[in-house]
């Protein structure tokens, strides 16, 4: 049975998501009503150049408008800081392009409590159903998974998944610092060095409902190289600090 007393902030980083953001917010609100959950949708507008700002201002959500473009990491940390400092029990990150099904949020809440995890990652590669991404993206994700395991001993199959839930212990960590450029795989290093329990739960992802991905087959290898360097620098930075 779900803990309907938990306060959950749903963090949606948004950059030029005018095509899908309204549907994403409405679907989350419908899940909250149906499951009797205390969900607050928090959309972080990262200086979008389209109509995202005006759209979210008219939606039933908290709209945070960044004065400068911080990128995905800065936008997500803004949402996490809001959740932590407003006293939420959990924060769940959801993409603004419609890939993450709102219907899976109750299952993530149940799983993070049952597994007593600090961070729960929604993974498309456990049940292997739904949208599995392109072949080159899967190659890169598998490589990052091995690299993270080599550095931390934590094996995460879907290390680039942005569909993840954090409890207050984890929120206290990311309130202080969160990787800015490629936060999903880099954050696993952060969680490991702060002794946070990371777990995964199967989720059936959807295809992007709007917008355009910045990663394509032509720059996949360059992306893998940059993310690998970022992971290694994050590892060195946090290890020296500890």
Buried (B, 14 or more C-beta within 10 A) or exposed (E): EBEEEBBBBBBBBBBBBBBBBBBBBBBBBEBBEEBEBBBBBBBBBBBBEBEBBEBBEEBEBBBBBBEEEBBBBBBBBBBBBBBBEEEBBBBBBBBBBBBBBBBBBBBBBBBBBEBEBBBBBBBBBBEEEBEEBBEBBBBBBBBBBEBBBEBBEBEBBBBBBBBBBBBBEBBBBBBEBBBBBBBBBBBBBBBBBBEBBBBBBBBBBBEBBBBEEEBEEEEBEEBBEEBBEBBBBBBEBBEEEE
